[in-house]
Amino acid sequence: MDRAAMRDAFGQRRPAGVDAGEWQLRCELAAAYRLFAHLGWHELIYNHLTVRLPGTEHFLINPFGLMYREIRASTLVKIDLEGRKVDASAWAVNPAGFVVHAAVHAARADAHCVVHTHTTAGQVVACQAGGLLPLSFNALFYAGRVAYHDFEGITLDRQECQRLAADLGDRNVMILRNHGLLVCGPSIGDAFAEHYMLQRACEVQVAAQATGAALVQPLDAIAQRAAAQYDRTARQGDQNALLWDAMLRWAWDLDPGFAG
């Protein structure tokens, strides 16, 4: 199924009264939740993937209480920057969980999709003083491109969120020390790709360190060259779009019920 066919398949399930552009984003975000569940990147009912509806200060978020594998396009909740529901919904929203996302969305007009996870490998690297090391192929994509934010407790304080956004700056990847991973991107597909590559880098780092063997780190100039190559081919090229098209097909094959 190509991109046009997938868009048509989503469109055939669009409820009356829902804008076509919003429905496309609902289907893609629901697919992302299902894929995160399938890949084991969930924290039961906690954590969030959010996306901004173009031209608005409204966002789609998962209903509080549903597992990622239960998310459907129609159950996503539309909220504002304060985490308040914009449209009527039977589902509650976890406003505390949206605080981090709201800080990034408010500070970064280009951050249309924001992802926060507590994966095991991500948390292990977040607990290490050296953070992400330039060890693996995937890790080199992030040379000089990772922001860090020190742990201050459960992220409920709006003042901390201002500091978090300041620490993120113009980067799309942040390691929340002692906490987990945060990525953002101009689209759901871009954010998915960033999280996938970052998660792989964390997994390989943890596995390599567990061997106890001496580890090799490429020269910084090589690491920077690899990161620049990835910028051109994925972040600024067409690879992220190709990857996301493939992931949407995978989500559809797993269970097309997410687009409903």
Secondary structure, DSSP 4 states (H G I P E B T S, - for coil): --HHHHHHHHHTTPPTTS-HHHHHHHHHHHHHHHHHHHTT--BTTB-EEEEEPTTSS-EEEPPTT--GGG--GGG-EEE-TTS-BSS--SS---HHHHHHHHHHHHH-TT--EEEEE--HHHHHHHTSTT-S-S-STTGGGGTT--EEE---SSS--HHHHHHHHHHHTT-SEEEETTTEEEEEESSHHHHHHHHHHHHHHHHHHHHHHHT-S------HHHHHHHHHHHIIIIISSSHHHHHHHHHHHHHHHH-GGG--
